[in-house]
Amino acid sequence: MLLQVHDELIFEVKDDAIEKYTDKIKEIMENTVNFEDIKLSANGSVAKDWGALK
């Protein structure tokens, strides 16, 4: 993980590991805390540089 800003996490991952890590990070973010009636959801984006994301 390179950076955490408010509700965003920024990672640098090799191209051949993107799918593995995006799936795992999403799973961790959605399931680390268990609320009885609240389902957490997370989403992500992939780009070659930060400027391409926003």
SVG drawing of the C-alpha trace seen along z (x, -y; Angstrom):
<svg xmlns="http://www.w3.org/2000/svg" viewBox="-30 -14 35 28">
<polyline fill="none" stroke="black" stroke-width="0.4" points="0.0,0.0 1.4,-3.4 -1.2,-5.7 -4.4,-6.0 -6.5,-9.1 -9.9,-9.3 -11.8,-6.3 -9.3,-5.5 -6.4,-3.1 -3.7,-3.3 -1.6,-0.3 1.2,0.3 0.9,3.8 2.7,5.6 0.5,6.0 0.4,9.8 -0.9,9.6 -3.6,7.0 -6.6,9.4 -5.3,11.4 -4.7,8.3 -7.9,6.4 -10.1,9.3 -8.3,9.9 -8.3,6.2 -12.0,5.9 -12.7,9.0 -10.7,7.7 -12.4,4.2 -15.9,5.7 -15.5,8.4 -13.0,7.3 -15.8,5.8 -19.1,7.6 -22.2,5.5 -25.4,7.5 -27.6,5.4 -25.1,3.4 -23.3,4.8 -20.1,2.9 -19.2,2.6 -15.9,1.6 -14.9,0.9 -11.7,0.2 -10.0,-1.2 -6.9,-0.3 -4.7,-2.7 -1.1,-3.1 -0.8,-6.4 -2.8,-8.4 -3.8,-11.1 -5.7,-8.6 -7.9,-7.6 -9.8,-10.8"/>
</svg>
